[in-house]
Each structure stands twice: as structure tokens, then as C-alpha cells.
Amino acid sequence: MTRTRYAVVGAGGRSQMYVDAIAGMYADHAELVAICEPNPVRAALAVSRAVAAGSAAPSTWHPDRLEDMIRDERVDRVVITARDDLHAPLIVRALDAGVDVVVEKPLTIDADMAASIEDAVERTGGDVLLTFNYRYSPRNSALRQVIQDGLIGEVTSIDFQWMLDTKHGADYFRRWHREKHHSGGLLIHKASHHFDLVNWWIHSTPRRVYASGGLRFYGSENAAARGLAPRHDRGTHDGEHDGFDLDLRDHPHLKELYLDAEGHDGYLRDRDVFGEGITIEDNLALVVDYRSGATLSYSLNAHAPWEGYRVAVNGTLGRVELDVIERGAVVESEGLHPVLDPSATDAGSSGSVRPEGERLVLQRHWELPVEVEIVGGEGGHGGGDAILLSDIFVGPGEDPLGRPADWRDGVQSISVGIAGNRSLETGLPVDVADLGIRLLRS
Ligand SMILES: NC(=O)c1ccc[n+]([C@@H]2O[C@H](COP(=O)([O-])OP(=O)(O)OC[C@H]3O[C@@H](n4cnc5c(N)ncnc54)[C@H](O)[C@@H]3O)[C@@H](O)[C@H]2O)c1
């Protein structure tokens, strides 16, 4: 069998899932021939990882030489796992060099860059596959199935709340995510997952967005207003730590990937969440109108004491509700530090009034509620990761749930965040058709 020749572009934390998959599980279908990464430490780690998983050593390339890499290594497809704002220029260059693209969410972070991808796809006829792993989570697939089966009739509205806790949510305020020009803010970086789920669940696309929100917890001004004592610029420091410090020396994996590599590019992984220079929001609320006529009310909080989400979909025949508690609490007590002690992640799972778990409940008009079974599989995210990776590296089979996604789904998902960011600036509702992206006008 001819194997597809892959290059991974951007060899940070997220790339590792793809390196492992290409070099390991999918080695019969795929071959990792190159790593494109400016930081020599992370590039070398990716090579060692690929070799440990059974691959021949891929060559390493600086991103300035992406086109040379594609030509010399006869690359068929690139997997882009670089910072969000770098996706669009890399996608366009890869397409122009004649290869197909697999890209992590978000597709990109603003309207101009989305339009440049649209132009490049049209110019080259290349494929751009988006990896929306949340679609593959069994609970999210189960909700889509209920709606697709018509059990709640026509969807009229959705209530969607997402809580990021002081462990995971805080982490978006330590590195590049904290700067809007790098991540688009949480409306793009994080919520594009959520807006994609809504588009996919209700089989519609957004039309108009009104957003409100701000930075109300993290950042130096909020810390000063709450009278917080002066803090270190970074979590990696000697002396007392609190739950918001991330000391990279306590995490061998993060240390080798970031602390040991920072001398080459100054990329700091552990900046203080109450430091200067944060330009993203930590509390957000949106109202989104869909072309189908449905309305979404959505909120995101990035400093919640527990992590999970609640979604309720109302329809002409009833209502379906999905409640998920991913982490019931982040507990800081003697000997149990939420960031430093991995066992702290399990705090709240037992003996708590908020046990971790998920529940999908369907209630049709004039009937008692019933719990809908969520059928999971083996491996990460309830078996979802395995199906996603197989769709990418073996090829999508017939999927009645329509989970595989391309650049169009990527554009539709970020259109809410791009319009939302514009609405935050202007205080007005924004029509996605006015964003300057042709796909959104049709
Ligand atoms: N689907 C998910 O659940 C999920 C989870 C995590 C991250 N992600 C996405 O994956 C991407 C990578 O995130 P991460 O956490 O691995 O970030 P990261 O910062 O750990 O890694 C990014 C890498 O890109 C490299 N890089 C910098 N400039 C580059 C350039 N010009 N060309 C190529 N590479 C360059 C950096 O040196 C770094 O090694 C982001 O788009 C993020 O949104 C998705």
C-alpha cells in the first residue's frame, strides 16, 4: 500500500497526538517524513517521539523553508499545529505548494485571513480538513443523534453555558492565548469548538451575533483592584506558590517542551495570570441568530470553580439537555496543590455534591423525561479520538452523523467569534454576511 507522506508543522503540545498517530497506530497508511518547527529543542523532541513510536527519523525544517520541505521530502499532506494566528499563512503556502492540509481548530482568527484561505482553496483546489475533535465525543454525538432523529422536532432555541475552571481556564492566560492578536481571544480559540458543535447539532449556520463581555478576573488591573499582593512575573520561581502558579520545573513534560526551549525564542509558557499585557476576555455572553430561525444564548466563564458544560436544546416537540461535569472542583488544601499535584485533578470526583459525569435527558411534550444512553468506545475522549484519527489517516467512512469537517465548517465556526469580537468593539450586533468572507454571504 502506498503511504501518504506527512509533515507536521508546529511541534508543540498538540502536535504530539498526530506524531504518535502517524508514527504508530496509522503507520500502515501514513509516514512522517518531516517536522517543520522553528524551535530546535521542540523539533528534536518531535523527532525522538516519532522514532520512539516506530518511525524512521523525520527531517527537520525551519518554517521559512516550508516550500523546500514539501518539494524535497515529496510531502503529500501537512498537519498544521502551530499557533492560531499562524494557521492561515501556513495553509495558504502549503496549498500553493500543491499539498493538502489538515489543520487544528480554529481555522484562523480573523476575517481577512479566513478570506485568504477561501481564495487559496479556490485557486488551488486543495483540501483543507479541520479536526473538530469535540464532534467525536460520544456525548456530543449522542445529542446530535437525538436532534437528527427528530425527537425534539424543529429546533427553536439553544441555551449553552461553558465553564472553564481555575486550573484549565487559567492556563489560557499564561502564554500566547492571552493575546488577542495571537489567538483571537476565547471566542475564537476556545469557543470555535462550541460554535461548531451548535452548527453541527442543529444543522444550520449563524446569521447575526451580539456579544458582551470583558476581562474581569485575570490580569494586573483586576488583581490590583482586588488588593492582591505583588506577584512573580512567572510561575517558575523559588518560594511560595499558589494555585495560579505553574512552576514548569515540577512538570518534566512541560519543562522539556517549553522551559528547556525558551532560550531559543523567548516563548514563556508560565506567565502570571495576574500579570500585564492580557488582551482577551474571561467572561463572555452572546446571542446568535441562525439561518434556520433558531436562537443561541451562550456564555463562557474562564475562572469557574468547576469545569464542564450545560446545553439545552428546545424544539417544537420537546427539549433535550446535556449536562457534563468534567472536573467537579479544583481543591487547594494541605498537600494537595491544584496545579502541581496531578491527583488534585480528581478532587471532587468522589464524595462531592458535584460528581464528575455526563447526563443526556430527553423530554418530549406531555411525556416524562428519559435518560438517553451515551455509548462510548475505547481510548481517549470515550473512543472519540480513535474515530477522529481514523477519519484523518485512513479516510472517512460513511458517517451518518457527518462528523468529518472541512474549511467551510471552520469558517462557519469562527464566524461567530469574529463577529462577536467586532460586536465587543462596537457594542452592536454584527451580520456575518458583512465580514467579507464569500462563503458567509451565500
Ligand atoms: N483540538 C483541541 O482540542 C486542541 C487542543 C490544543 C491545541 N489545539 C490547537 O493546536 C494548535 C497548537 O497548540 P499548542 O498548544 O500545541 O501550541 P504550542 O505553542 O505548544 O505549539 C505551537 C508550536 O508552533 C511553533 N511555531 C512557532 N512559529 C511557527 C511557524 N511560523 N511555523 C510553524 N510552527 C511554528 C512553536 O515553536 C511551537 O512549537 C493551536 O492552533 C491550538 O488552538 C487544539
The ligand as a Gaussian input file, in Angstrom:
#p B3LYP/6-31G(d) Opt

LIG

0 1
 N       -8.493000      20.458000      19.313000
 C       -8.032000      20.682000      20.504000
 O       -8.647000      20.287000      21.474000
 C       -6.725000      21.436000      20.667000
 C       -6.007000      21.317000      21.887000
 C       -4.814000      22.034000      21.996000
 C       -4.376000      22.845000      20.963000
 N       -5.095000      22.940000      19.829000
 C       -4.630000      23.797000      18.725000
 O       -3.377000      23.306000      18.278000
 C       -2.527000      24.386000      17.894000
 C       -1.199000      24.293000      18.646000
 O       -1.427000      24.456000      20.028000
 P       -0.292000      24.033000      21.085000
 O       -0.907000      24.060000      22.413000
 O        0.422000      22.823000      20.625000
 O        0.702000      25.297000      20.951000
 P        2.268000      25.331000      21.237000
 O        2.600000      26.739000      21.462000
 O        2.591000      24.323000      22.276000
 O        2.913000      24.812000      19.877000
 C        2.996000      25.603000      18.725000
 C        4.328000      25.316000      18.042000
 O        4.418000      26.050000      16.830000
 C        5.754000      26.506000      16.711000
 N        5.842000      27.642000      15.772000
 C        6.062000      28.944000      16.022000
 N        6.108000      29.643000      14.875000
 C        5.900000      28.768000      13.874000
 C        5.797000      28.895000      12.464000
 N        5.943000      30.070000      11.848000
 N        5.560000      27.794000      11.757000
 C        5.408000      26.593000      12.349000
 N        5.471000      26.420000      13.695000
 C        5.714000      27.490000      14.441000
 C        6.141000      26.864000      18.127000
 O        7.533000      26.954000      18.285000
 C        5.524000      25.706000      18.885000
 O        6.406000      24.616000      18.984000
 C       -3.310000      25.665000      18.159000
 O       -3.922000      26.113000      16.985000
 C       -4.373000      25.235000      19.171000
 O       -5.540000      26.015000      19.058000
 C       -6.260000      22.243000      19.661000

